[in-house]
Amino acid sequence: MNYKYHKVPQIDDLREMIETSCRIQADRPAFLVKSVKGGEYQEITYKKFKEDIDALGTKLLDLGLADAHIAVIGENCYQWVTAYYAVTNGTGVVVPLDKELPKEDLLNLLKFADCRAIFFTSTYRDYFKDADIEYKFEMNMYHKMDAEAEAASAEGVQSGKDAEGVISWYSMIADGKKLLEAGDTAFAERPLDPDEMRVILFTSATTDDAKGVMLSHRNIMSNIMDTCRIATVTPEDRTLSILPIHHTFESTMGMSLVLYRGGSIAFYEGLKYITQNMLEAKPTYLIGVPLIFEAIYKKIWRQAEKTGQAKKLRTGISIAKGLRKLGIDKRRSILKAVYENFGGRLKVLITGAAGIDPNVLRGYEDLGFTMQQGYGLTETSPLVIGMMDFHNDLRYKKAGSSGPVVSLGELKIDNPGEDGIGEILFKGPNLMLGYYKRPDLTAKAIMDGWFHTGDLGFVDDIGWVYITGRKKNVIVTKTGKNIYPEELEGYMQHIKYIEEVLVHGVEREDDTVIGAQIRPNYETIYEEFGEGYSEESIFNLLKKAVSDLNDKLPIYKHIREITIRADDFVKTTTKKIKRHKSTENLDKDAFKRVDGETDEAPGESKGDY
């Protein structure tokens, strides 16, 4: 299909992007920050933001860090963002690190990435106390403003390290401003090639198979512009930054893209404060992962049930649907109470990193939110496929899809089967330069200009792409049948007694059967059957539910064995289950058969099986 994309200004690199936005939006807020936990949000203008970047970059060069690899780690905060741009826009190469990694892995990644310096928030000071690294800079999640910041820098050791060899962010800014006042223009005049490596992002949590994705300014900027061609963001818009900021989804979509369009970013204070922070910051956009949005959606309906408003909410949705068929959209006025819980201005939800339940996407659309799903990878900066905000009917009808390929990219399905499913290959200006120090892995991933994503999917008759799972996750039975665990997990997530599930193959003597690890939804189960409901009863309840699901599936897709998982699944920072980590050292004898059920009532034991 030919789409009428939004027009966007052409910008080739992140430095030009910052300079342009800061010139046009100088006195508008770029960030909302807090100086103390639980305090009020305070605005930082684009003008102030650029001043801090220039001061920090100037001081980094003064320390002799030109072309250095510099790591950044910590909570989402204003000082993290200034460090990111000060490094990548004129100093050297920025290396964002995952704050949830163990200390040993972080130290190994610093060494692997050849980092000479690191910025860390105060939470992680002890991690790097004994690290053999030339420069250590301490940041703060809660940002002191103006006079407070000046006092903080004066209290520290200006132009030098403290007793533990650490330099504060505040003193770096203070020293940088003095250098600028004295006429130092080194940072502003540093040449910047938009096609050279400026970012190294790691895709693996361990150093044994560490893959450092090398990105350029052009990689990132081309993807930002492609995203803005399908998603409208204006200077009036605001996001609440909740995803880990080191991750490409948040750093590109939740940070750089918003700054490119002159919007503003508020930082949340942690998962338990999301609701309060939304009421305070009043965001218009929310960027998240399915786990977050599905949990919020369930909470909306759970709260409606508890307060006796569920029937009223359903009636409101039904009336709004009827009016929309007449070309009248009154969702936001009819369902006003829903929006008030999010600050009153929230209008767009953007989800990625994994597939969202199509029913949840449609549910949000029914409530009046625009929900856009995308698919991407760190190697593609990240967006490859994305839904548009100007095709409401297609978003709703094709909720299981991630949308069409981005406008500047090309996509094809490699070696499709009879069902049209094959590996997704991609090429475009947002494709990485390669893996740092791993030309062997780069050669395996990029062949003849095409990046082999390792993901499987198919394309429908109008070019919308459906992701069916990871190539390496496919379960192949002894009879040659291919089973996609992600498909079965999607079905099982609709069972209200299941909180999370992981489907995988279980090797038996005569065949590979489909097994599922299940983490029960104890809250729902106890609400329905009482707090005293036993583990054996819970197992039988789930066993019956899975058996009922099997009746609707082809025989070769039947889930033959299940086990209850007491602890949480091992997850990435974007809340995706790590399949290998969650299945290694798994006791296969813990699985129990599902087939052979009777029509006994849920909760009744059927003895041994």
N, C-alpha and C positions, 0 to 999 in steps of 0.2 A: 504494500500500500504506500501511497505518497502522503506523507503527513505534513501539515502546516506547522512546522516547529516555531517556537518562540525565537525572536531575534535576540542575539547577545553580542556584546562588544568583544572584538578580537583582542586578546592579550596573550603574549607568548611566554611570560615567566611570572613567578610568584612575586618578585620584587616590583615589577611594573604593576601587578595587581594591587599590592599594598599601597604603593605610591598613588595610584589612581583613586582608589577608594578613600584614602586619607585626605586627598586634595578635595574631592567632591563632597565627602561627608564629614569634613574636619570637625565640626562641632556636634555631630550626632553621636549617640552612644554606640560603641563597638562591643563593650562588655559590661556585664553586671556582676559585681563581685561583693564579697563580704569581708570585713576586716576581723570579725570574730564569729565564732560558731553561733548560729541562731540569730545573728544580727540582721540589720536591714541591708538590702541590696543597694550598692552605690554604683554610679555610672562612671565608666572610663571612656573618654571620647576617642575618635579615630586619630585626632591630632596628638593626644597624649600617648596613644599606642605607638604611633610612628616614632615619636621622640624617644620612647623607651627602647624600641628596636635599634634605632640608630646609636643610642648611647651604649647599649650592651654590645652591639657588633663592633663598635669602635674600640671598646675596652678589650674585647677578645683579640682583636688584631694587635693591639698594643702589647698584649702578653705573648705575642709571637705565635698565635694559633692560626695563622693564615693557612688554608687548605687542610687543616686538621680534621680528623673524624671526632665528633663530639656527641656523646650520648645524652639523652634526656629521659628521665623516669620520674614518675610520681602521680599524684592525684590530678584530675582535671582542674586546671587553674590558670589564671591569667599569666603568671610568671612562666609556666610551662610553654605557653603559646609564644611569648616574647623570645624565649630561648630558641625555640624551633625556627622562627623566622630570622633571628639574629645570626644563626649558624648558616641556614640554607640560602639566605639572601645576600651573602657577601663574604662570609667567613670561611666556611668549609663544607663538610658533609655531616648532616645530622643523622643520628642513629637512635630513633625512639625505641625504648625497651619496655617490655611487659612487666608491670609492677607486681604481678602475681607469681612470677617465677621465683624459685628458690635462689638463695644468695649464691650458691656455687654455680648455678647455671648463668646467672647474671655476670659474674666475674669472668666466666669462660667466654661469654658472648662479647664482653668488652675487649678481651684479648683477641678473639677471632676477628672482630671488626676494626682492630688497630686503633682503638680510641685513645687519644691523648688527654681527654678531659671528659667530665661528666657533670651535668646538672641534675640534682635530685631534690625532692621535697624533704622537709625535715623528718618526716616519718621514716625515711630510708637512710638517714645519716649513719646509723650503726652498720648498715650493710657494707658501706664503702670506707669505713674508718681505717681499715688496714689494707685497703686495695692499693696495689702498686700502679698508680695512675698520676700523671703529672699535675693536673689541676682538678680540684673538686669545688663545685659551686652549689651552695645551698639555697633552695627556693622555699617559699611558704605557700601553702594552700590558701590560707586566709591572708589577703593582701592589704597591707597598711597604705593608707592614702596620704598623699601630699606631705603635710607637716609630720605626721606619724612616720612616714617613710624616711624623711630627712633625719628625724631623731634616731631611727633604727640604724641608719647607715653611720651616723656619728658615734653610736654606741659600739659598733663593731670596729674591727681593725681595718681602717681605710688603706687601700692600695696594698694590702697584704693578707696573709693567711692567719687564721686564729691558731690557738694552741694545738688543734688537731689537723692543721693544714687545710682548712676549709675557708673559702671566700664567700661572703654573703651576696645574694642577688642585689640587695639594696646598695651595697658598697660598690659593686660593679657598675650599677646605673649612675651613682654619684660621680665616680671616677670618669666614666664615659662622657658625662655631660661637661665635665671640666676640660676634657680633651677636645670636645667639639667647640667649646667656647674659645679655646686657644687656637682654633683654626684647623684641627685635624680632620681631613676629608678622605682618609684612606678607605673607610668603609663604603661611603657613597660612591667612590670612584673605582671600586674593585670591578674588574671585568666579569661578566656573567654570561656563560654560554648556556642557553636553554636546553641544549642536548647532552650536556655532560652530567655524570652522576652527582647528585646532590643529596640523595636520601638512601639509606639502607634500612629496609624493614624486614624483620625476621618472621618467617612463617611457621617455624617449628619451635617447640618448647624445650628441646634438648639440643645440646651442642654436637652430639654424635652425627645427627643428620641435619644440622642447621642450614637453612637456606636463606641467605640474605638477599632480598630482592633489591636490585639497584634501579632507582627511579630518577628521572630528570625533571626539570621544571616543565618541559613541554609535555611529558607523559601526564603529569598531574593537571596542568592547565587545560589541555585538550579534553580531558575527562570532565573537568569542572564545567567547561563550556557546553559539552555534549549533554551533561545532566541538566543544565539550565535551559536547554532547548526543549526539555520535556517537563520541567518543574519550575513553576513561577515563584521566585523569591524577590522581595522588594525591600527597600530600606526600612519599611514599617514592620517587617517580619523579625521574629525573635525565636531562637531555639533555646532549649534547656539541655545542656550538655550532660549526658548520662552514660553513654558508652565509653569504654576505656579509650582515652585520647591518643594512645600510641597506635591504636588499630587504624588501618587505612580507611575503614568505613567512617569512623568519627573524624579523623584528622582531615580527610578530604571533603566529605559531605557535610559534616557537622561543624567544621572550622573554616577551611579555606573557601569553600563555596559560599558560605554565609558572608564572609568578609568581601568576597568578589562582588557580591550584589549589594553591599552596603547595609546589611542587616546587623543584628546584635546577638550576642551569645551570653547566656547566664549559666553559671556553673552550679550544679546541684551539690548537696552536702552528703550524699550517700543514699542508698536505696530506701532506707526507712524515712527519709525526708522528702521523697519525690513529690508526694501530694502537697505538702506544705510549700515546697519550693515552687511548684507550679502555680499555686495560689498567689505567691509573692511576685514571681517573675512574669506571669501572664504570657507564656509563650504562644506563638501562632503555629509553630512547627515542632514536631517531636520526631527525632530519629532514633530508632531502636531495633531490637531483634524480636523475633516471634514470641519468645518466652515472656518478654515484658508485656507486649501488646495483648497476648492471649490471657495473661494473668489479669491485666487491667479490665479486659472485656468481661471475664468471669466475675470480677469484683463488682462491676456495674450491675450485672444481673443478680448476683448474690445479695447485694445491698437492696436492690429493688424488691426482691422476694422477702427479705427480712422486714422491710418497712411497709409491706403491703402495697407497693406501688408498681409491681410487675405488670398487672393487668392494664393499668393506666399507661405504662410505657409501651406495651404491645399495641394498645389502641392508638396511641400517638404515632407510632411507626406506620401502622396501617393507614391512618388518615393522610400522613405525609406522602406515602407511596401513591395513594389515589390522586392527590393533588399534583404530584410530579408527572403522572400520565397526562395531565391537562396542561403541562408546561409551567406549573406553579411550584416553586421550591420553598416550602415553609418549614423545613426540618429544624432549622436553628431556632425558630421562634416557638414551634410546638414542643420541641425537646430541650428547651432552654435549661432546665434543671441539670441535665447531663453535662453541659458545657461549664456550668458554674463550678463543678468539682475540679476542673482543669484550669481555672483562672479566668474563664469566660471568653478567651480569644482563640483557643486552639482550633485549628481548621484542617491541618494537613498532618498525616502520619506516614512516615517513610520507613519501610521495613526491609531488612536484608540479612545476610549472613546465613540464612536458612529459609526454607519454605514455610509460609504461614498457612494455617488452616483456612481454606477457601471460605468456609462458613463464617469465620471471624472477620475476614476482609469484607465480605458482603454485609456482615452485621454492623461494622463501623460505618460503611457507606449508608446503610439504612438510618443510622443515627445522625447523619449529616456531615461526617468527616470524609475528606478525600484521602483515600489510602492507596499509596503507591508502593508496589513491590519491585525490588530489583535483584539482579544476580551479578556477582562480580567476584574478583579475586585480588589478592594483594599484587599479583603479577600484572594486573591490568588497571591498576591505579584508582579505584577498583572496578568501576561499572562497565559491564558488558551488555547487559539487557536491562530494560527498565520500562515500567508502565508510564504512560503520559497523563498529565493532569487535565488534558483537554478531550479525553475520550471516556466519559463517565460510563456509557453503555458497555463499552468493551471491557473496562476494568471489572465491572460487575459480572458480565457474562463469562469472562475468561479468568475468573479469580484463581484458578489453579495454575495459571501461566505467570511468567515474570515479565512478559511484554516482548516487544521487538528489540533487535540489536540496536545499539547506539548509532547515531547518524553517521559518524565518521568511521565506524568499524565494519568489518565483514565477518560473517559467521557461516560455518557449514557443519554438517553432520557427517562424521567420518564412519564409513563402513556400517551403514544402517541395516538393521535386521528387517524381517517381514513387517514388524510393527512400526518401522520408521525410526526406532531408537538406535542411536549410535553416540560416539564420543563427540563432544562439542569442541570445535576448533575455532580459533579467533585470531584476527589480525587487525591492527589499528594503531594510531599514533600514541595511544595510552599504554601500549604493550611495553613491559619492562626492558631495560638494557641487557639484563641477564642476572644470573646469581653470582654474588660476590665470591671470588676465589673458587668458583665451581664451574669452569667451562664445560666439564663433562655433563653436569646436570642441565646446564643451559642447552647444550646440543641435543639432549634427549627431550627437552620440553618444547623447543622451537625448531621446527623442521620446515624448510622452504618458506620461511616467514610466518608459518602458522603455529600458534601456541596451542599445544595439546592440554586442555584443561583438566583432564581426568574425570570430568563430569559427563554423565549420560543424559540425553534428552532427545526431543523431537520438535519439529517445526510444523505448525498447522498451515492451512491453506492461505492465510493472510499474513504469514510471517511471524506470528507470535510463538515464542519458545516455551516449552515445558521441560522442566528439569525432573528427571526420574530418579537420580541417585548418583553415587560415586562409582566409577568403573571398578575400583578395587574392592568395593563392598558387595558386589553382585554375588549371590549364592547360586552355585551351579550344582544341580543334583546329579546323581549317577546316571539318570536318564537323559541328561543334557538340557534340562529346563533351566532358564535363567529367571531368578527371582530377585526383585529389587526391594531390599529391606525397608527403604524409606517409604515405599508405597504402603506396605503393611503397617508400619509405624503410624502413618497418617490415619489409617482406618482405626487402629487401636486407640489413638488419642481421642476418638469420639466416644469411647466408653467412659462414662462419668466416674467410674471407680478407679481409673488409672490416672496417675499424676504424670509419670514419664515412663517411656518404654524404649528398649533397645532390642531390635530383631537381628539375629545372625544365625549362621549355620552351626549345627551341632553334629560332630562326626560320630556316626555309629558304624558298627561292623558292616552292615549291608547297604548303607546309604548315608547321605548327608540330609538331615532333617532340619526343619525350621524351628528354631527356639526363640524364646523371648524372655528377657529379663524385665520384670515389672516393678516399678515403685508405686505402691498403692496411693490413692488419694484418700488418706485417712480422715481428713476433715469431712468429706462428703459421706464416707462410709459410716463414721461415728454419728453424724447427724441423722442418718437414715435408720441405722440399726442399733445405735446406742454405744456408749463408751466401753461396755463390757464385751463387745464383739471380739471373739478370739481370732488368733492368727490362722488357725485351721479353717475357721469359717470364712475369713477373708480370702484365703487361698481358694476355697471351693467357690466362692462368689466370683472371683476372677476367672477361674477355670470354666465356669458355666458361661460367662460373658464371652470368653474367647471361643468357646465351642459354638455359641450362637453366631459369632462372626464367621467362623469357618463354613457354616452352612450357606453363606452368601458368596463364598469364594470358590474358584476352581480347585479341584482336589490337590493339584501339585503346589498350590499356594497355602495349603492349610498349615497353621501353626500347630505343630505336633507336641511341643513340650514347652513348659513355662517354669520359671522360678521367681520367687519373690526376692527383691533386693532391699535389704534393710537400710543400707547407707546410700548417700547421694552418688550419682554417676560422676566420673571424672570429666571435667568440662574445660573448654577454652574460656578466654576472657569474654568472648561474645556468646557464652552460654551454650555452645554446641557440645554435644557429648563426644568425648574422645573414644572412638570405638575400640581401638587397639588396647588402650589403657583399661577400658572397662571390661574387656574380655580376657586379658592375659591372666594366667593362673586361675582361670575359672574352673570350679569343680563341676565337671559335666554330670556327675552323679546327683547333683543338687536338683537337676531338672526332673520334672514329673510329667507324665503323659497327659495330653488333653483329650485325645480321641477316645471314643467308647462311652460318651456321657449318656445319662438317662434324663428323664424329665423331672428330676428331683428339684425341689425348691432351692433357691439360693441360700447358702449357709448350711445346708444339710450335708453331713459327711457321707461319702460313699465308700468309706473304708480304704483299703489299699488299692493303688493303681500305679 
